[in-house]
Amino acid sequence: MTDRISIIIITYNRATDLLELLINLNIQKSLDTVLEEILILNNASTTNYDEVLEYINNTPALKIKYTLNDENIGVARGRNKLLKIAKGTIFLSIDDDMAFTEPTDLLQFSTMFQKDIFKANTGIITFRVLYYENKEVQITAFPHKKYEKYSKRPQFLTYYFAGGAHIMRKEVIQDAGFYPEDFHYGMEEYDLAYRLLEAGYTLGYDNSVTVLHKESPKGRQANYKKLQMQWVNKSKVAWRYLPLFYFFTTAFSWGIQYLKNSKGHIGTFFVSIGQIIKIPITEKRNVVNKDTLNYLKKVEARLNY
């Protein structure tokens, strides 16, 4: 039995990459069998998307629903907006600057949850991501911090997922909820992952599908504002779901990382400290249960930061 897939794409000022992705999707086999729809949210781009719109109008087989937002609502809210209207039994989230490598990739996704390691209760599976430029593994999209230990395994269970390269069972949203809408940028996957684990699901990785990512192998240089949001959001996640010790280690470690990489902007550092101090006052704690903590230890999750 094959599941039907809703593809979730958030785009922002990458019209050329998005067009190439849609052309790439159009050569996938068995579209009628496995593709429910492609949902695209243009997050208030300032560049021209006329070629994309023309292609959408001329390619009805892709069943594309395109929405242009009048404001950039961020990745988490953007995904939620599309997830709320998605009709498939599997949701495939993919960045707008990626490309599939085989014409059977969608077919692979449609049966991936039926593999023995995943079929019991896995809710989200991350797949293999290589850099488009040099075909090397994008370690930042690999869903485990112990890369050397886990990189040779074709499948494994893990504790977080790559936001722009994963498939999700529809039931996950019903049971664990949507992405946190107070996170404009960064760490929303961790927040959802802990709620998913607490709802009785697991997270997985499967290298049977490989996608190419057009991000530079040097990585995207996060500016100080993005670093600040990552620091505060990761501290929120630790406070919400983990034993108290991990809140302090996360806040401290990410603070050091901010100072190291922000190249100044001391004022924002102190603003962030103020926001983090308020977390115990403004945020509720929903610490994961013993079974979830045991699972996190079993899959060797990094919890300190």
Short mmCIF file of the C-alpha atoms (twelve columns), coordinates in Angstrom:
data_MODEL
# 
_entry.id   MODEL 
# 
loop_
_atom_site.group_PDB 
_atom_site.id 
_atom_site.type_symbol 
_atom_site.label_atom_id 
_atom_site.label_alt_id 
_atom_site.label_comp_id 
_atom_site.label_asym_id 
_atom_site.label_seq_id 
_atom_site.Cartn_x 
_atom_site.Cartn_y 
_atom_site.Cartn_z 
_atom_site.pdbx_PDB_model_num 
ATOM 1   C CA . MET A 1   0.000  0.000  0.000   1 
ATOM 2   C CA . THR A 2   1.316  3.446  -0.933  1 
ATOM 3   C CA . ASP A 3   0.549  6.623  0.959   1 
ATOM 4   C CA . ARG A 4   -0.413 9.809  -0.870  1 
ATOM 5   C CA . ILE A 5   1.957  12.715 -0.397  1 
ATOM 6   C CA . SER A 6   1.345  16.414 0.172   1 
ATOM 7   C CA . ILE A 7   4.538  18.338 -0.596  1 
ATOM 8   C CA . ILE A 8   5.129  21.399 1.604   1 
ATOM 9   C CA . ILE A 9   7.375  24.173 0.225   1 
ATOM 10  C CA . ILE A 10  8.103  27.585 1.758   1 
ATOM 11  C CA . THR A 11  9.816  29.937 -0.684  1 
ATOM 12  C CA . TYR A 12  11.438 33.318 -0.227  1 
ATOM 13  C CA . ASN A 13  13.314 35.097 -3.027  1 
ATOM 14  C CA . ARG A 14  14.411 31.861 -4.745  1 
ATOM 15  C CA . ALA A 15  12.235 31.842 -7.858  1 
ATOM 16  C CA . THR A 16  14.861 30.189 -10.082 1 
ATOM 17  C CA . ASP A 17  15.567 27.407 -7.576  1 
ATOM 18  C CA . LEU A 18  11.857 26.789 -7.027  1 
ATOM 19  C CA . LEU A 19  11.214 26.549 -10.765 1 
ATOM 20  C CA . GLU A 20  14.022 24.007 -11.103 1 
ATOM 21  C CA . LEU A 21  12.576 21.996 -8.214  1 
ATOM 22  C CA . LEU A 22  9.131  21.910 -9.840  1 
ATOM 23  C CA . ILE A 23  10.623 20.820 -13.165 1 
ATOM 24  C CA . ASN A 24  12.504 18.150 -11.247 1 
ATOM 25  C CA . LEU A 25  9.305  16.991 -9.545  1 
ATOM 26  C CA . ASN A 26  7.489  16.773 -12.867 1 
ATOM 27  C CA . ILE A 27  9.684  13.860 -13.968 1 
ATOM 28  C CA . GLN A 28  8.899  11.782 -10.901 1 
ATOM 29  C CA . LYS A 29  7.264  8.448  -11.682 1 
ATOM 30  C CA . SER A 30  3.731  7.519  -10.637 1 
ATOM 31  C CA . LEU A 31  2.636  11.072 -9.847  1 
ATOM 32  C CA . ASP A 32  -1.004 10.075 -10.253 1 
ATOM 33  C CA . THR A 33  -0.534 7.294  -7.703  1 
ATOM 34  C CA . VAL A 34  1.478  8.969  -4.965  1 
ATOM 35  C CA . LEU A 35  1.097  12.752 -5.301  1 
ATOM 36  C CA . GLU A 36  -1.857 14.328 -3.558  1 
ATOM 37  C CA . GLU A 37  -0.770 17.958 -4.067  1 
ATOM 38  C CA . ILE A 38  2.072  20.452 -3.921  1 
ATOM 39  C CA . LEU A 39  1.463  23.328 -1.509  1 
ATOM 40  C CA . ILE A 40  3.688  26.395 -1.973  1 
ATOM 41  C CA . LEU A 41  3.750  29.435 0.289   1 
ATOM 42  C CA . ASN A 42  5.602  32.470 -1.034  1 
ATOM 43  C CA . ASN A 43  6.644  34.200 2.176   1 
ATOM 44  C CA . ALA A 44  6.391  37.791 0.870   1 
ATOM 45  C CA . SER A 45  9.253  37.540 -1.630  1 
ATOM 46  C CA . THR A 46  10.452 40.748 -3.241  1 
ATOM 47  C CA . THR A 47  11.739 39.053 -6.422  1 
ATOM 48  C CA . ASN A 48  9.803  38.162 -9.574  1 
ATOM 49  C CA . TYR A 49  8.019  34.784 -9.646  1 
ATOM 50  C CA . ASP A 50  6.303  35.167 -13.059 1 
ATOM 51  C CA . GLU A 51  8.154  32.196 -14.586 1 
ATOM 52  C CA . VAL A 52  7.156  30.021 -11.650 1 
ATOM 53  C CA . LEU A 53  3.519  31.031 -11.998 1 
ATOM 54  C CA . GLU A 54  3.571  30.376 -15.728 1 
ATOM 55  C CA . TYR A 55  5.008  26.909 -15.148 1 
ATOM 56  C CA . ILE A 56  2.383  26.170 -12.497 1 
ATOM 57  C CA . ASN A 57  -0.411 27.177 -14.884 1 
ATOM 58  C CA . ASN A 58  1.028  24.985 -17.643 1 
ATOM 59  C CA . THR A 59  1.664  21.899 -15.466 1 
ATOM 60  C CA . PRO A 60  -1.659 20.784 -13.965 1 
ATOM 61  C CA . ALA A 61  -0.326 17.269 -13.291 1 
ATOM 62  C CA . LEU A 62  1.636  18.635 -10.310 1 
ATOM 63  C CA . LYS A 63  -1.587 19.775 -8.584  1 
ATOM 64  C CA . ILE A 64  0.050  22.918 -7.253  1 
ATOM 65  C CA . LYS A 65  -1.686 25.303 -4.875  1 
ATOM 66  C CA . TYR A 66  0.318  28.530 -4.702  1 
ATOM 67  C CA . THR A 67  -0.223 31.189 -2.039  1 
ATOM 68  C CA . LEU A 68  1.471  34.592 -1.861  1 
ATOM 69  C CA . ASN A 69  1.695  36.036 1.643   1 
ATOM 70  C CA . ASP A 70  1.763  39.797 2.120   1 
ATOM 71  C CA . GLU A 71  4.180  39.411 5.042   1 
ATOM 72  C CA . ASN A 72  7.028  37.101 5.950   1 
ATOM 73  C CA . ILE A 73  5.505  34.996 8.724   1 
ATOM 74  C CA . GLY A 74  8.569  32.820 9.245   1 
ATOM 75  C CA . VAL A 75  9.140  29.151 8.598   1 
ATOM 76  C CA . ALA A 76  7.155  27.723 11.526  1 
ATOM 77  C CA . ARG A 77  3.986  29.715 10.897  1 
ATOM 78  C CA . GLY A 78  4.393  29.214 7.175   1 
ATOM 79  C CA . ARG A 79  4.578  25.440 7.488   1 
ATOM 80  C CA . ASN A 80  1.617  25.448 9.848   1 
ATOM 81  C CA . LYS A 81  -0.440 27.401 7.336   1 
ATOM 82  C CA . LEU A 82  0.166  24.722 4.714   1 
ATOM 83  C CA . LEU A 83  -0.105 21.743 7.067   1 
ATOM 84  C CA . LYS A 84  -3.580 22.883 8.113   1 
ATOM 85  C CA . ILE A 85  -4.884 22.477 4.558   1 
ATOM 86  C CA . ALA A 86  -2.793 19.471 3.442   1 
ATOM 87  C CA . LYS A 87  -4.868 16.459 2.409   1 
ATOM 88  C CA . GLY A 88  -2.253 13.708 2.022   1 
ATOM 89  C CA . THR A 89  -1.490 10.900 4.444   1 
ATOM 90  C CA . ILE A 90  2.211  11.834 4.346   1 
ATOM 91  C CA . PHE A 91  3.615  15.365 4.383   1 
ATOM 92  C CA . LEU A 92  6.931  15.909 2.577   1 
ATOM 93  C CA . SER A 93  8.680  19.132 3.607   1 
ATOM 94  C CA . ILE A 94  11.505 20.200 1.334   1 
ATOM 95  C CA . ASP A 95  13.478 23.410 0.933   1 
ATOM 96  C CA . ASP A 96  12.860 25.370 -2.246  1 
ATOM 97  C CA . ASP A 97  16.527 25.092 -3.294  1 
ATOM 98  C CA . MET A 98  16.715 21.290 -3.342  1 
ATOM 99  C CA . ALA A 99  16.542 18.738 -6.160  1 
ATOM 100 C CA . PHE A 100 15.690 15.047 -6.273  1 
ATOM 101 C CA . THR A 101 18.242 12.614 -7.683  1 
ATOM 102 C CA . GLU A 102 16.086 9.711  -8.893  1 
ATOM 103 C CA . PRO A 103 12.696 9.645  -10.672 1 
ATOM 104 C CA . THR A 104 11.492 7.057  -8.147  1 
ATOM 105 C CA . ASP A 105 12.086 9.196  -5.028  1 
ATOM 106 C CA . LEU A 106 8.416  10.001 -4.415  1 
ATOM 107 C CA . LEU A 107 7.580  6.317  -4.729  1 
ATOM 108 C CA . GLN A 108 10.250 5.586  -2.119  1 
ATOM 109 C CA . PHE A 109 8.733  8.141  0.239   1 
ATOM 110 C CA . SER A 110 5.268  6.668  -0.190  1 
ATOM 111 C CA . THR A 111 6.350  3.340  1.330   1 
ATOM 112 C CA . MET A 112 9.164  4.434  3.665   1 
ATOM 113 C CA . PHE A 113 7.069  4.280  6.836   1 
ATOM 114 C CA . GLN A 114 6.295  0.620  6.077   1 
ATOM 115 C CA . LYS A 115 9.895  -0.501 6.625   1 
ATOM 116 C CA . ASP A 116 10.380 -2.712 9.671   1 
ATOM 117 C CA . ILE A 117 12.414 -0.177 11.642  1 
ATOM 118 C CA . PHE A 118 9.784  2.557  11.158  1 
ATOM 119 C CA . LYS A 119 6.402  0.891  10.795  1 
ATOM 120 C CA . ALA A 120 5.569  0.569  14.499  1 
ATOM 121 C CA . ASN A 121 5.518  4.196  15.608  1 
ATOM 122 C CA . THR A 122 7.974  6.421  13.698  1 
ATOM 123 C CA . GLY A 123 6.383  9.793  13.002  1 
ATOM 124 C CA . ILE A 124 9.060  11.692 11.043  1 
ATOM 125 C CA . ILE A 125 11.909 10.464 8.834   1 
ATOM 126 C CA . THR A 126 14.816 12.616 7.641   1 
ATOM 127 C CA . PHE A 127 16.491 11.596 4.387   1 
ATOM 128 C CA . ARG A 128 19.976 12.024 2.953   1 
ATOM 129 C CA . VAL A 129 21.095 15.503 1.881   1 
ATOM 130 C CA . LEU A 130 24.181 16.253 -0.226  1 
ATOM 131 C CA . TYR A 131 25.502 19.614 -1.306  1 
ATOM 132 C CA . TYR A 132 24.579 20.299 -4.936  1 
ATOM 133 C CA . GLU A 133 27.973 21.857 -5.584  1 
ATOM 134 C CA . ASN A 134 30.331 19.066 -4.501  1 
ATOM 135 C CA . LYS A 135 28.025 16.088 -3.712  1 
ATOM 136 C CA . GLU A 136 29.354 15.852 -0.153  1 
ATOM 137 C CA . VAL A 137 27.070 15.115 2.796   1 
ATOM 138 C CA . GLN A 138 25.512 18.190 4.391   1 
ATOM 139 C CA . ILE A 139 26.269 17.394 8.006   1 
ATOM 140 C CA . THR A 140 24.026 20.203 9.262   1 
ATOM 141 C CA . ALA A 141 21.073 18.318 7.704   1 
ATOM 142 C CA . PHE A 142 22.106 15.007 9.270   1 
ATOM 143 C CA . PRO A 143 19.788 14.219 12.203  1 
ATOM 144 C CA . HIS A 144 22.356 13.163 14.769  1 
ATOM 145 C CA . LYS A 145 25.235 15.054 16.363  1 
ATOM 146 C CA . LYS A 146 27.424 11.912 16.481  1 
ATOM 147 C CA . TYR A 147 27.964 11.987 12.741  1 
ATOM 148 C CA . GLU A 148 30.998 9.709  12.579  1 
ATOM 149 C CA . LYS A 149 29.214 6.982  14.518  1 
ATOM 150 C CA . TYR A 150 25.893 7.109  12.680  1 
ATOM 151 C CA . SER A 151 26.802 8.199  9.142   1 
ATOM 152 C CA . LYS A 152 27.417 4.661  7.854   1 
ATOM 153 C CA . ARG A 153 24.040 3.351  9.021   1 
ATOM 154 C CA . PRO A 154 21.386 3.184  6.274   1 
ATOM 155 C CA . GLN A 155 18.588 3.640  8.824   1 
ATOM 156 C CA . PHE A 156 18.436 4.479  12.513  1 
ATOM 157 C CA . LEU A 157 16.165 6.013  15.143  1 
ATOM 158 C CA . THR A 158 17.089 9.461  16.401  1 
ATOM 159 C CA . TYR A 159 15.859 12.491 18.379  1 
ATOM 160 C CA . TYR A 160 15.451 15.417 15.978  1 
ATOM 161 C CA . PHE A 161 14.909 16.012 12.277  1 
ATOM 162 C CA . ALA A 162 15.928 18.305 9.438   1 
ATOM 163 C CA . GLY A 163 13.177 20.840 8.812   1 
ATOM 164 C CA . GLY A 164 13.738 21.138 5.064   1 
ATOM 165 C CA . ALA A 165 14.279 17.452 4.311   1 
ATOM 166 C CA . HIS A 166 11.774 15.150 5.991   1 
ATOM 167 C CA . ILE A 167 8.526  13.241 5.663   1 
ATOM 168 C CA . MET A 168 5.866  13.191 8.369   1 
ATOM 169 C CA . ARG A 169 2.827  11.049 9.077   1 
ATOM 170 C CA . LYS A 170 -0.366 13.089 9.090   1 
ATOM 171 C CA . GLU A 171 -1.226 11.729 12.558  1 
ATOM 172 C CA . VAL A 172 1.811  13.490 14.067  1 
ATOM 173 C CA . ILE A 173 0.168  16.884 13.709  1 
ATOM 174 C CA . GLN A 174 -3.074 15.535 15.115  1 
ATOM 175 C CA . ASP A 175 -1.356 13.991 18.163  1 
ATOM 176 C CA . ALA A 176 1.618  16.286 18.837  1 
ATOM 177 C CA . GLY A 177 0.420  19.611 17.465  1 
ATOM 178 C CA . PHE A 178 1.875  22.123 15.032  1 
ATOM 179 C CA . TYR A 179 5.164  23.994 14.992  1 
ATOM 180 C CA . PRO A 180 5.573  26.635 17.730  1 
ATOM 181 C CA . GLU A 181 4.382  29.897 16.215  1 
ATOM 182 C CA . ASP A 182 6.392  32.056 18.619  1 
ATOM 183 C CA . PHE A 183 9.571  30.814 16.876  1 
ATOM 184 C CA . HIS A 184 10.137 33.067 13.856  1 
ATOM 185 C CA . TYR A 185 13.474 31.436 13.039  1 
ATOM 186 C CA . GLY A 186 15.351 28.445 14.393  1 
ATOM 187 C CA . MET A 187 14.802 25.436 16.681  1 
ATOM 188 C CA . GLU A 188 11.145 24.870 15.814  1 
ATOM 189 C CA . GLU A 189 12.033 21.299 14.802  1 
ATOM 190 C CA . TYR A 190 13.361 20.535 18.304  1 
ATOM 191 C CA . ASP A 191 10.175 21.833 19.888  1 
ATOM 192 C CA . LEU A 192 7.981  19.636 17.694  1 
ATOM 193 C CA . ALA A 193 10.338 16.664 18.082  1 
ATOM 194 C CA . TYR A 194 10.000 16.587 21.877  1 
ATOM 195 C CA . ARG A 195 6.213  16.771 21.666  1 
ATOM 196 C CA . LEU A 196 6.249  14.027 19.049  1 
ATOM 197 C CA . LEU A 197 8.357  11.771 21.293  1 
ATOM 198 C CA . GLU A 198 6.101  12.520 24.240  1 
ATOM 199 C CA . ALA A 199 3.089  11.484 22.131  1 
ATOM 200 C CA . GLY A 200 4.637  8.026  21.695  1 
ATOM 201 C CA . TYR A 201 6.319  8.391  18.303  1 
ATOM 202 C CA . THR A 202 9.953  7.968  17.307  1 
ATOM 203 C CA . LEU A 203 12.091 9.844  14.775  1 
ATOM 204 C CA . GLY A 204 14.106 8.150  12.053  1 
ATOM 205 C CA . TYR A 205 16.704 8.538  9.314   1 
ATOM 206 C CA . ASP A 206 16.758 6.692  5.981   1 
ATOM 207 C CA . ASN A 207 19.429 7.132  3.303   1 
ATOM 208 C CA . SER A 208 17.519 5.357  0.508   1 
ATOM 209 C CA . VAL A 209 16.531 8.753  -0.913  1 
ATOM 210 C CA . THR A 210 19.145 11.421 -1.597  1 
ATOM 211 C CA . VAL A 211 18.396 15.054 -2.388  1 
ATOM 212 C CA . LEU A 212 20.796 17.776 -3.469  1 
ATOM 213 C CA . HIS A 213 20.840 21.099 -1.649  1 
ATOM 214 C CA . LYS A 214 22.027 24.262 -3.395  1 
ATOM 215 C CA . GLU A 215 23.247 25.813 -0.170  1 
ATOM 216 C CA . SER A 216 26.959 26.587 -0.274  1 
ATOM 217 C CA . PRO A 217 29.181 23.941 1.380   1 
ATOM 218 C CA . LYS A 218 30.527 26.847 3.445   1 
ATOM 219 C CA . GLY A 219 27.048 27.128 4.962   1 
ATOM 220 C CA . ARG A 220 24.737 30.082 5.292   1 
ATOM 221 C CA . GLN A 221 26.328 32.755 7.405   1 
ATOM 222 C CA . ALA A 222 23.805 33.402 10.154  1 
ATOM 223 C CA . ASN A 223 23.691 37.061 11.104  1 
ATOM 224 C CA . TYR A 224 23.610 38.155 14.712  1 
ATOM 225 C CA . LYS A 225 19.809 38.399 14.738  1 
ATOM 226 C CA . LYS A 226 19.426 34.780 13.604  1 
ATOM 227 C CA . LEU A 227 22.043 33.646 16.121  1 
ATOM 228 C CA . GLN A 228 20.120 35.493 18.814  1 
ATOM 229 C CA . MET A 229 16.837 33.809 17.863  1 
ATOM 230 C CA . GLN A 230 18.512 30.385 17.852  1 
ATOM 231 C CA . TRP A 231 19.963 31.003 21.310  1 
ATOM 232 C CA . VAL A 232 16.708 32.175 22.858  1 
ATOM 233 C CA . ASN A 233 14.577 29.532 21.133  1 
ATOM 234 C CA . LYS A 234 16.851 26.634 22.073  1 
ATOM 235 C CA . SER A 235 16.748 27.864 25.682  1 
ATOM 236 C CA . LYS A 236 12.945 27.909 25.504  1 
ATOM 237 C CA . VAL A 237 12.912 24.337 24.213  1 
ATOM 238 C CA . ALA A 238 15.175 23.169 27.041  1 
ATOM 239 C CA . TRP A 239 12.985 24.907 29.638  1 
ATOM 240 C CA . ARG A 240 9.762  23.534 28.211  1 
ATOM 241 C CA . TYR A 241 10.719 19.876 27.824  1 
ATOM 242 C CA . LEU A 242 13.943 18.899 29.615  1 
ATOM 243 C CA . PRO A 243 15.098 18.554 33.236  1 
ATOM 244 C CA . LEU A 244 16.136 21.905 34.706  1 
ATOM 245 C CA . PHE A 245 19.877 21.213 34.459  1 
ATOM 246 C CA . TYR A 246 19.703 21.240 30.662  1 
ATOM 247 C CA . PHE A 247 18.053 24.660 30.579  1 
ATOM 248 C CA . PHE A 248 21.073 26.189 32.320  1 
ATOM 249 C CA . THR A 249 23.663 24.323 30.205  1 
ATOM 250 C CA . THR A 250 21.822 25.224 26.990  1 
ATOM 251 C CA . ALA A 251 21.452 28.913 27.842  1 
ATOM 252 C CA . PHE A 252 25.114 29.178 28.867  1 
ATOM 253 C CA . SER A 253 26.582 27.222 25.951  1 
ATOM 254 C CA . TRP A 254 24.552 29.038 23.310  1 
ATOM 255 C CA . GLY A 255 25.465 32.358 24.925  1 
ATOM 256 C CA . ILE A 256 29.145 31.537 24.466  1 
ATOM 257 C CA . GLN A 257 28.435 30.508 20.868  1 
ATOM 258 C CA . TYR A 258 26.649 33.809 20.242  1 
ATOM 259 C CA . LEU A 259 29.591 35.827 21.577  1 
ATOM 260 C CA . LYS A 260 31.972 33.797 19.449  1 
ATOM 261 C CA . ASN A 261 30.089 34.137 16.163  1 
ATOM 262 C CA . SER A 262 28.162 37.404 16.351  1 
ATOM 263 C CA . LYS A 263 31.241 39.605 15.882  1 
ATOM 264 C CA . GLY A 264 30.189 42.235 18.349  1 
ATOM 265 C CA . HIS A 265 26.581 43.286 18.873  1 
ATOM 266 C CA . ILE A 266 27.006 43.222 22.632  1 
ATOM 267 C CA . GLY A 267 23.761 45.117 23.061  1 
ATOM 268 C CA . THR A 268 21.816 42.224 21.515  1 
ATOM 269 C CA . PHE A 269 23.686 39.850 23.837  1 
ATOM 270 C CA . PHE A 270 22.292 41.625 26.892  1 
ATOM 271 C CA . VAL A 271 18.822 41.860 25.329  1 
ATOM 272 C CA . SER A 272 18.957 38.081 24.871  1 
ATOM 273 C CA . ILE A 273 20.055 37.558 28.456  1 
ATOM 274 C CA . GLY A 274 17.016 39.539 29.541  1 
ATOM 275 C CA . GLN A 275 14.726 37.409 27.370  1 
ATOM 276 C CA . ILE A 276 16.202 34.180 28.718  1 
ATOM 277 C CA . ILE A 277 15.878 35.331 32.334  1 
ATOM 278 C CA . LYS A 278 12.155 35.834 31.669  1 
ATOM 279 C CA . ILE A 279 11.663 32.317 30.267  1 
ATOM 280 C CA . PRO A 280 10.890 30.708 33.663  1 
ATOM 281 C CA . ILE A 281 8.245  33.390 34.209  1 
ATOM 282 C CA . THR A 282 6.613  33.402 30.791  1 
ATOM 283 C CA . GLU A 283 6.963  29.761 29.655  1 
ATOM 284 C CA . LYS A 284 5.192  26.699 31.011  1 
ATOM 285 C CA . ARG A 285 7.168  23.523 31.673  1 
ATOM 286 C CA . ASN A 286 6.001  20.251 30.151  1 
ATOM 287 C CA . VAL A 287 8.981  18.073 30.983  1 
ATOM 288 C CA . VAL A 288 9.033  14.834 29.019  1 
ATOM 289 C CA . ASN A 289 8.282  11.650 30.931  1 
ATOM 290 C CA . LYS A 290 10.647 8.922  32.010  1 
ATOM 291 C CA . ASP A 291 10.014 6.776  28.930  1 
ATOM 292 C CA . THR A 292 10.895 9.668  26.636  1 
ATOM 293 C CA . LEU A 293 14.065 10.433 28.607  1 
ATOM 294 C CA . ASN A 294 15.069 6.785  28.381  1 
ATOM 295 C CA . TYR A 295 14.500 6.886  24.619  1 
ATOM 296 C CA . LEU A 296 16.618 10.041 24.324  1 
ATOM 297 C CA . LYS A 297 19.446 8.353  26.196  1 
ATOM 298 C CA . LYS A 298 19.102 5.175  24.139  1 
ATOM 299 C CA . VAL A 299 19.492 7.045  20.841  1 
ATOM 300 C CA . GLU A 300 22.378 9.092  22.328  1 
ATOM 301 C CA . ALA A 301 20.680 12.472 22.100  1 
ATOM 302 C CA . ARG A 302 22.768 15.537 22.818  1 
ATOM 303 C CA . LEU A 303 20.859 17.365 25.544  1 
ATOM 304 C CA . ASN A 304 23.423 19.685 27.112  1 
ATOM 305 C CA . TYR A 305 23.095 22.392 24.438  1 
# 
